Amino acid sequence: MPPRERHRTDRIGWLRAAVLGANDGIVSTASLIVGVAAASVGRAEILLAGLAGLVAGALSMAAGEYVSVSSQADTERADLDLERRELAADPAGEEHELTAIYIKRGLQPGLAREVAQQLMARDALGAHARDELGFSDAMSARPLQAAVASALTFAVGAALPMLTASLAPRSLIVASVAVISLVSLTMLGAVAARTGGASAWTGAVRVTIWGALAMAATALVGTLFGTSVA
């Protein structure tokens, strides 16, 4: 018996939320710490700003993911309800519609009709959800899963620049946080890309570039405002 193929589409829901959370946790918290540290304030103020960013960011990510994915789930349910009503009102028309889909995909008309009839006899709504609407169990919206994955990974990502800022000498906080965060972003991008089946190099580069730009911008803002206040 040949080995069962392993696909990655079942990871899409949690992987997207987890990568987004970890990436945002590192970038936003590191950028916040770098910006505040560049303004020449004390370590306590830097860590307080980072902690506030961690808590607010994790909760914001959870709420944002839950709301957005819930909206997707609501749309999916509405489409399924509509399809259910259409099946009850015009089963023959729905069978013809499914047949046309299979013909367009390359089946002969007779075979396409037979496939449509057999699939609808077994699970009409499931057949239309999959082949007409493009829904699947692996791709279905899971709001709570997305919210939890995003919040937890944001907190983990944000903890890294926080720990670096607490351990580094005050004069080296900006440089230390920037370097450690960029290295972490590179690793995160590579691992996330490989988990999803893409190029590790491409994933690492695109995440690192955006992280570097964000930290450079906040460092500039912190330096300008810190100088003007002084």
ChimeraX attribute file (.defattr): number of C-alpha atoms within 10 A of each C-alpha:
attribute: neighborCount
match mode: 1-to-1
recipient: residues
	/A:1	3
	/A:2	4
	/A:3	5
	/A:4	6
	/A:5	6
	/A:6	7
	/A:7	9
	/A:8	12
	/A:9	14
	/A:10	14
	/A:11	13
	/A:12	15
	/A:13	19
	/A:14	19
	/A:15	19
	/A:16	15
	/A:17	24
	/A:18	23
	/A:19	21
	/A:20	19
	/A:21	30
	/A:22	25
	/A:23	26
	/A:24	23
	/A:25	29
	/A:26	30
	/A:27	29
	/A:28	23
	/A:29	30
	/A:30	32
	/A:31	27
	/A:32	25
	/A:33	32
	/A:34	31
	/A:35	26
	/A:36	26
	/A:37	28
	/A:38	23
	/A:39	23
	/A:40	18
	/A:41	13
	/A:42	11
	/A:43	19
	/A:44	10
	/A:45	14
	/A:46	24
	/A:47	20
	/A:48	13
	/A:49	17
	/A:50	26
	/A:51	18
	/A:52	13
	/A:53	20
	/A:54	25
	/A:55	14
	/A:56	12
	/A:57	21
	/A:58	27
	/A:59	19
	/A:60	16
	/A:61	26
	/A:62	23
	/A:63	19
	/A:64	17
	/A:65	25
	/A:66	21
	/A:67	16
	/A:68	15
	/A:69	21
	/A:70	17
	/A:71	14
	/A:72	16
	/A:73	16
	/A:74	13
	/A:75	13
	/A:76	17
	/A:77	12
	/A:78	12
	/A:79	14
	/A:80	18
	/A:81	13
	/A:82	11
	/A:83	20
	/A:84	17
	/A:85	13
	/A:86	14
	/A:87	18
	/A:88	10
	/A:89	11
	/A:90	10
	/A:91	15
	/A:92	12
	/A:93	12
	/A:94	19
	/A:95	21
	/A:96	14
	/A:97	16
	/A:98	24
	/A:99	23
	/A:100	16
	/A:101	18
	/A:102	19
	/A:103	16
	/A:104	12
	/A:105	10
	/A:106	9
	/A:107	15
	/A:108	13
	/A:109	14
	/A:110	11
	/A:111	13
	/A:112	20
	/A:113	21
	/A:114	14
	/A:115	17
	/A:116	23
	/A:117	17
	/A:118	12
	/A:119	17
	/A:120	19
	/A:121	11
	/A:122	10
	/A:123	11
	/A:124	20
	/A:125	19
	/A:126	18
	/A:127	19
	/A:128	24
	/A:129	18
	/A:130	12
	/A:131	13
	/A:132	15
	/A:133	14
	/A:134	10
	/A:135	17
	/A:136	14
	/A:137	9
	/A:138	12
	/A:139	13
	/A:140	15
	/A:141	23
	/A:142	16
	/A:143	22
	/A:144	16
	/A:145	17
	/A:146	27
	/A:147	26
	/A:148	22
	/A:149	23
	/A:150	32
	/A:151	28
	/A:152	20
	/A:153	23
	/A:154	32
	/A:155	25
	/A:156	17
	/A:157	28
	/A:158	29
	/A:159	19
	/A:160	18
	/A:161	31
	/A:162	22
	/A:163	13
	/A:164	19
	/A:165	25
	/A:166	15
	/A:167	12
	/A:168	15
	/A:169	12
	/A:170	16
	/A:171	12
	/A:172	13
	/A:173	22
	/A:174	23
	/A:175	13
	/A:176	19
	/A:177	27
	/A:178	24
	/A:179	15
	/A:180	16
	/A:181	27
	/A:182	23
	/A:183	14
	/A:184	22
	/A:185	28
	/A:186	22
	/A:187	19
	/A:188	22
	/A:189	25
	/A:190	22
	/A:191	19
	/A:192	20
	/A:193	18
	/A:194	15
	/A:195	15
	/A:196	17
	/A:197	12
	/A:198	13
	/A:199	15
	/A:200	19
	/A:201	15
	/A:202	14
	/A:203	20
	/A:204	22
	/A:205	16
	/A:206	14
	/A:207	20
	/A:208	22
	/A:209	13
	/A:210	14
	/A:211	23
	/A:212	17
	/A:213	13
	/A:214	18
	/A:215	25
	/A:216	16
	/A:217	14
	/A:218	22
	/A:219	23
	/A:220	15
	/A:221	17
	/A:222	22
	/A:223	19
	/A:224	14
	/A:225	16
	/A:226	17
	/A:227	12
	/A:228	9
	/A:229	8
	/A:230	7
